[in-house]
């Protein structure tokens, strides 16, 4: 059972761990990575029943910009608009760089 203590937007929540939870199982449950969990919760290296984790980027896919790739290419591949990508990632310019990580709303997949 997933217990949500607080949900500020559909992409973030506080999660209370239950018996049997691991970083990997929580990441899989919410479609994020263990690195995402550790980044948002730097004091945790493992979890235990009752601990509360802050989870972000729910419903998002992390994409790494490839050589010669543009925002238009990425938008087309994931069926979203360039404006949506820019808003989700707080971009002020259409310029992207190789290796840059972008979040894409999974609804577009």
N, C-alpha and C positions, 0 to 999 in steps of 0.2 A: 504494500500500500504506500502511496506517495502522500506525505503530509506536507502541505504548503502552509507555512506560517504567514507569509505576506507575499503578495504579488503586485509589484508596482507597475509593470507593463507585461505584455505577453512574452517578452524576451528575457525577463529576469525574475528570480524568486529566491526565497530562503527555503532551504530543504533541510529537514531534520532526518538524520541518518537512523536507520533501523538495523536490528541484528541481521547479519549476513551481508550488509552493504560493503562494497569495496569501491575504491576510486574508479576502477574499470566498470563495475556494474552500474554505478551512478552515471558515469559518462555515457554508457550505452543506452541507458534508460531515457536520457534527455537529448541524445544526438549531439553531444559535444565531446571534447577530448579530455583526457586526464590532465593534460597541460593547461587547458582552459580552467579546470577546477583549481589546480595548484596556483595558477597566476592570480585568480580572484580570491584565493584563500591561502596566502603565503605562510601562515602559521601551521598549516596542516601538511603532514607527509603521509598520513594514513587517516582512516576514519574509524569511529566507534559509535555504538548506539547512543543516540541523544545529541551528538554533535550537530551543529547547525552550519551549513555551507551556503555561501552566496553563489548562485549560479547565474551566469549571463550568457548572452548570445544564443538563447534557446530558439529553435526554429530557424537558425542561420547555418549556412555552410561556409567554411573557410576555404578560400580560393587563393592560390599563389600565382601571381602574374608571371607568365612565361615570356621568353624572348620575343620581341616584335608584336606582343599582344597589346591591344588597346581596350579602353572601356567599352567601346562599341562591340568589339569581338566578344568580350565577356558577357555583356548584356544580351547579345543575340544567343550565345550558347546556353544561358540560364533562363531565357525567356523573361527578362526583366528590362526595365529602362535604365539608361545611363543615369538619369536623375535619381532613380531609386537607389542605385549603387552609391552615388555621391552622397545622398542623404544618410544612408545607413552607415557609411564610413566617415562621415563628417569631412568630406573632401571639398576643397574650395576651388580646385582646378581639375581638369580632365587628365592631367599628366599622371601616369603611373610608371613604375619602375620594375624591372625584372626582380623577382623575389618578394615584391610587396605583397602583403597579405590583405585580402579584402573579404568582408562578410557579405554573403548573398542570401537573401530571403529564400528559404527552401520552397515556398509556395510556387516559385518560378520554375522549379525543376520538373 
